[in-house]
C-alpha cells in the first residue's frame, strides 16, 4: 500500500475511515516500551545493554558498541518483576545514533526462548498493550 501522511507522521499501509488513518504495523508482534537492563554475550564477550522495547519475538537494544547483522548472540534480560532469563537471538540490524556519539541501537530477533520465558513476555506485552488501549495504565 502507498504511504500516507498525517499530522507530522507517515503511515505505511492502513486505511482511512471517516478521515481517520489507521496505521498497520509491519512487525509480526507489537512491542512495548521498557527500560530493562540486560547483558548481550557475543564472540567479543559480554556487554551491558538497555532494552528499550520488547515483544515475545524480539527487542530493541541500546548499547555502546555495534553488532554485525545476522550475528548470533545471547541476551540475558533482567525484568523488574521476575528473575533474569536468557534468550538466543540474531541481530537484524545495528546502527549508530548520530555522528558524534558512542551510542548504538540494535534490532534483535529472538531465535530460541524457553516456553516459560515466552509466556512471560506474551502476558507482559498483552497486559501493557491492554492498559494503553483502555487507558488503565
Secondary structure, DSSP 8 states (H G I E B T S, - for coil): --EEE-SS-EEES-EEETTEEE---SSSS--EEEEEEEEEEETTEEEEEEEEEEETTEEEEEESS---TT-EEEEEEE-TTS--EEEEEEEEEEEESSSS---EEEEEEEEE--HHHHHHHHHHHHHHHHHHHHT--
